[in-house]
């Protein structure tokens, strides 16, 4: 499965729910799949998408909050899984696209390429709602369930990385945050 297929599924299943994307290809693909005011692109914040998503979910308990993370990014902040489990926000859906590499920094292999199991780490951290998927049909079913039931959810998705260059979207970093905050304040 390609990440962009998963992001298109997300766009089809949600309305105004915030989506926080980690830097690099997850951000590029999210923007390409359909820019929305409730998308937050976290350039320069490697490892922090899960923590940002946790904060957004705690401060907005009335709406589902989706985080699209990468394996390399999450590996830089594994402690966020224990914090998510401890805080246990019912409205958080943490999606991890696992391409087994730090694509943005040169394609170096991550620990998942040699056996680290992020779903297992999430489980051992105390997150109870976990799905592991590898194709678009499985992902759509997992996301549909997560959107209609309490979490927190951790959805681990095996993805292939297409061999193509992506261009950074023309969304300014400061405007990105201002737009996102305004959209959250106006969502009821």
C-alpha positions as CSV (number, residue, x, y, z in Angstrom):
1,X,0.0,0.0,0.0
2,X,1.2,3.5,-0.7
3,X,0.8,6.2,2.0
4,X,-1.1,8.4,-0.5
5,X,-3.7,5.7,-0.8
6,X,-4.2,5.7,2.9
7,X,-4.4,9.5,3.0
8,X,-7.0,9.5,0.3
9,X,-9.0,7.0,2.4
10,X,-8.7,9.4,5.4
11,X,-9.9,12.3,3.3
12,X,-12.9,10.3,2.1
13,X,-13.9,9.2,5.7
14,X,-13.5,12.5,7.6
15,X,-15.1,15.9,7.4
16,X,-13.6,18.6,9.6
17,X,-11.5,16.5,12.0
18,X,-7.9,17.8,12.5
19,X,-5.1,15.8,10.9
20,X,-1.6,16.3,12.2
21,X,1.1,15.0,9.9
22,X,4.7,14.5,10.6
23,X,7.3,16.1,8.4
24,X,8.4,15.0,5.0
25,X,6.5,12.6,2.8
26,X,3.5,12.3,5.2
27,X,3.0,16.1,5.0
28,X,3.6,16.2,1.2
29,X,1.2,13.4,0.6
30,X,-1.4,14.8,3.0
31,X,-1.3,18.2,1.2
32,X,-1.5,16.5,-2.2
33,X,-4.5,14.4,-1.1
34,X,-6.6,17.5,-0.2
35,X,-5.4,20.6,1.6
36,X,-7.8,21.5,4.4
37,X,-7.7,24.2,7.1
38,X,-7.7,21.5,9.7
39,X,-4.5,19.8,8.4
40,X,-1.4,20.7,10.4
41,X,1.8,20.1,8.6
42,X,4.6,19.8,11.2
43,X,7.7,20.8,9.3
44,X,10.8,20.7,11.4
45,X,9.2,18.8,14.3
46,X,10.5,15.3,13.7
47,X,9.2,13.0,16.4
48,X,6.6,15.4,17.7
49,X,3.4,14.7,15.7
50,X,2.2,12.2,18.3
51,X,2.7,14.7,21.1
52,X,1.1,17.5,19.2
53,X,-1.9,15.2,18.4
54,X,-2.2,14.3,22.0
55,X,-2.3,17.9,23.1
56,X,-4.9,18.7,20.4
57,X,-7.1,15.7,21.4
58,X,-7.0,16.6,25.1
59,X,-7.9,20.3,24.4
60,X,-10.7,19.3,21.9
61,X,-12.3,16.2,23.3
62,X,-15.5,16.7,21.3
63,X,-13.8,15.8,17.9
64,X,-11.7,13.0,16.6
65,X,-8.1,13.9,16.1
66,X,-5.9,12.0,13.6
67,X,-2.1,11.9,13.7
68,X,-0.3,10.5,10.6
69,X,3.2,9.7,11.8
70,X,6.2,7.8,10.3
71,X,8.1,4.9,11.8
72,X,11.3,7.0,11.9
73,X,9.6,9.9,13.5
74,X,7.8,7.8,16.1
75,X,11.1,6.0,16.9
76,X,12.5,9.4,17.9
77,X,9.7,9.9,20.6
78,X,8.6,6.4,21.8
79,X,7.8,7.9,25.2
80,X,4.8,9.6,23.6
81,X,3.1,6.1,23.4
82,X,3.2,5.7,27.2
83,X,1.9,9.2,27.6
84,X,-0.9,8.6,25.2
85,X,-1.8,5.4,27.1
86,X,-1.7,7.2,30.4
87,X,-3.8,10.1,29.3
88,X,-6.0,7.8,27.3
89,X,-7.9,10.4,25.1
90,X,-10.9,8.6,23.6
91,X,-10.7,10.8,20.5
92,X,-7.1,10.2,19.4
93,X,-6.3,8.1,16.3
94,X,-2.5,7.6,15.8
95,X,-1.7,6.3,12.4
96,X,1.9,5.2,11.7
97,X,3.1,4.8,8.1
98,X,6.0,2.3,8.3
99,X,8.2,2.4,5.2
100,X,11.1,1.1,7.3
101,X,13.3,4.1,6.6
102,X,14.1,7.7,7.5
103,X,13.1,8.8,4.0
104,X,13.5,12.5,4.6
105,X,17.1,12.3,5.7
106,X,18.4,10.0,3.0
107,X,16.5,6.7,3.2
108,X,18.5,5.1,6.0
109,X,16.9,1.9,7.4
110,X,15.0,2.4,10.7
111,X,14.8,-0.1,13.5
112,X,11.6,-1.5,12.0
113,X,13.6,-2.9,9.1
114,X,15.4,-5.2,11.6
115,X,12.5,-6.3,13.7
116,X,11.4,-3.5,16.0
117,X,7.6,-3.8,16.3
118,X,5.9,-0.5,16.8
119,X,2.4,-2.0,17.4
120,X,4.0,-4.2,20.0
121,X,5.6,-1.2,21.7
122,X,2.3,0.6,21.6
123,X,0.6,-2.4,23.2
124,X,3.3,-2.7,25.9
125,X,2.9,1.0,26.6
126,X,-0.7,0.4,27.5
127,X,-2.6,1.3,24.3
128,X,-5.4,-1.2,23.9
129,X,-6.9,-0.4,20.5
130,X,-4.3,-1.5,18.0
131,X,-4.6,-2.6,14.3
132,X,-1.8,-3.7,12.1
133,X,-2.6,-3.4,8.3
134,X,-0.8,-3.7,5.0
135,X,-3.4,-2.9,2.3
136,X,-6.0,-0.3,1.6
137,X,-9.0,-2.4,2.4
138,X,-7.6,-3.4,5.8
139,X,-6.8,0.3,6.5
140,X,-10.2,1.5,5.5
141,X,-11.9,-1.0,7.9
142,X,-9.5,-0.1,10.7
143,X,-10.0,3.6,10.3
144,X,-13.8,3.3,10.0
145,X,-13.8,1.4,13.3
146,X,-11.5,4.0,15.0
147,X,-13.7,6.9,13.8
148,X,-16.8,5.3,15.3
149,X,-15.5,4.0,18.6
150,X,-13.5,5.3,21.6
151,X,-9.7,5.2,21.6
152,X,-7.0,6.0,21.8
153,X,-6.2,4.0,18.6
154,X,-2.9,3.0,17.2
155,X,-3.0,1.9,13.5
156,X,0.3,0.6,12.2
157,X,0.3,0.6,8.3
158,X,3.0,-1.1,6.2
159,X,3.6,1.2,3.3
160,X,5.8,1.2,0.2
161,X,7.7,4.3,-0.7
162,X,7.3,5.3,-4.3
163,X,10.5,6.2,-6.1
164,X,9.6,9.8,-6.9
165,X,10.6,13.3,-5.8
166,X,8.0,15.3,-3.9
167,X,7.8,19.0,-3.8
168,X,7.2,20.9,-0.5
169,X,3.7,22.4,-0.7
170,X,3.6,26.2,-0.8
171,X,2.1,26.6,2.6
172,X,4.1,28.9,4.8
173,X,4.9,27.5,8.2
174,X,3.5,30.5,10.2
175,X,0.4,30.6,8.1
176,X,0.0,26.8,8.6
177,X,-0.3,27.1,12.4
178,X,-2.5,30.3,12.3
179,X,-4.9,28.6,9.8
180,X,-5.0,25.4,11.9
181,X,-5.7,27.2,15.2
182,X,-8.4,29.3,13.6
183,X,-10.1,26.2,12.1
184,X,-10.1,24.4,15.5
185,X,-11.6,27.4,17.2
186,X,-14.4,27.5,14.6
187,X,-15.2,23.7,14.7
188,X,-18.0,22.7,16.9
